[in-house]
Amino acid sequence: MTSFIKILFSSISLTFYTGSFAQTYNVNFTLPQVALMDIEQNSSINLDLTKPTEAGNRLANPANNTTKWLNYTSAVASGGTRSITASINQLIPGVDVKLQAAAASGSGAGTLGTPSSQVTLSTVPTTIISGIGGAYTGNGIGNGHQLTFSVSPNTYTNLNAFNNTVTVTYTITDNGVSPSANIPVNIAGTPSAIIIPPITEAGNNYSGTYTSSDNTIILGPYTIPRSVLLGLALLETGSIVSQIKMYYTPTLWNNSLHLYANRNGGTGAITGLCLGCSVYFNNGNTYPEILQTDSVFFDLMFAGTLGLLVTQISYSNIPISIRLGGVSVTVPAATYTAQINFHQ
């Protein structure tokens, strides 16, 4: 009896079709200027001078209060800075109210502000922090600039036995500050394909990564004619017929920003008769990064033995979502634009 052994070679085919089909999409979005600030632990504090117990002694100053922290989120245009001032609503006769802001600490990042030396508060705003750029301090107690309040008599002849209440007002200032707002990211002329929600709490940053809907971009059709198919090394185990590549060209961009694309499906079709054949896609569904140089996005695949009646195969209705990464208030506020190119 004669035995027949069928050997299937599954080596990768290095020959595939490189067509001229290309689709381009514009990406543009605006990072607005943001100026948010608050005080954590916003309850009142008591700083009571203590009367002496021995004739001839002075009033005892209260212990310094360090319970308050100043948080802020700042996004500025390139080269811009901000400062924070403090003032009180009234002076206390015979008493100085002093404030010292510490250097920023905690979970923040960016160009954080530089505190001034200790200031004596008055009804005129006085700078306590300057040089704030694109930065966020982190939110809550333990983040940002710790504030130290102290009081001491200045002129004893002006002192009165009275309970005095003062309100401290903090102001973050800059020329032309715009409020935070929804940031539309336009892709292929479709507004709001990606929505970056505004920052609503001082000290916070953007989450960094935002993704469009699954069908923001539809690629295809990519058609491979029979004349081309006959020149390819098609294997029963599946072969790469062609590859879709991608790159982006920046117009106004920042190196901290990154673009990613994801293939969310697609339709393959065979025109003619091909028993046991299939067309499908490979890769491109794990958000590979779009680079400024050409890189492979995904493969157009064929499996089976090419039938005599096959006239062409096609790949169409390929939904693509776009992801934007690196969004931060540390990136200068501006309108950024780039063009994404998908091609064979």
Phi, psi and omega in degrees: 000134180266131179260143177244130179244124178262123180252124178258121177271125184245026178293154183286133176282130181261002180250120177212168188278130174244099182276192182242012182286132181216146175228135180239148182220137178268137175243126174215140180206161182241127168266114185279165169290140181229134176220098179235141182207142171206170179249125177268143195066078189264014177281166181289154175238153179249130176231086187261126171290141183254130181291150180286158177256359181228131180304137178094346179276159180274168172296144177270129178289145176289162174295145178300147177255125182234031186274348187256144179233139180258120178252145173208157170234128185225126170236123185234160172292161182306128179087353182278155175220165177227163174222161179238131178246162176224145177211164176242157186281342178203154175271148176258118183305127175081001186229137172260134171253120186243150182223135174231123175266134179274167174298148183296143176216171179106214191260016183278180180198169180100198179272085181284155186285163178253123180289150172276175172290172181304137180242150171266118186288145176218186179282352176264126181304133180238135181291128176247338177217136180223169175074026179283126175251220174285111188198161169217143187269347197089155188251135173104175179299137183095355178239143177093215183256119175285135183255134177245118177256141175213155175228151178202148177293147173244318179227107185297330182293342181264358184286141174229142176285099185201147173276116182251136177241128177236151178248130178263129178248128178251140181224129173261126190236151179191159174275123173073037178288131178258145179290153175292144182208170174302139184249105179282138173249116184265130176232123180055036177077005179265112183291151174060031174298325172234130177249124175258107183297149179291155173283130184246352183233126179301138181100342181271161175245171169297155180290342171104322186230132182222142188235142177281177174291165186294333186247034178302318181232138175245117179266155177106175000277147171252117185248130179247110182286161181300324181300326178282320181301322181295338181268000181261154176271087183270130184248151178298331182276356178113134182224154173281117178276318179202169179231143174261124181249168182208155171198164175233150178244115181284144170257300168231119189215172175225136186295346177282343182271143181225145178245142178225152178232150179223131175273125185251026181137210181143162182239131176245143182218144176247124177267115184113193185251126179210098184290132178071016181263158176208150173239140185201186185237156178221135177071183178083007185245026176232030179053059173296149182284140173275123182256171175280349173251155184299134175215153181287130177268301177206168183254145171262120191248153174221138176229139179123179178259124186300121180279161182291335185265001179287126178259328177193163169235152183218156180229125187211176177049053182262103182283135182236134170251152182245138177242136178249124181239165178082013181288126183202155174291347176283348172276129183306140177294124183188173172262121184253141181222147176204161177240128178262135179240125172249132183204163174280000000 
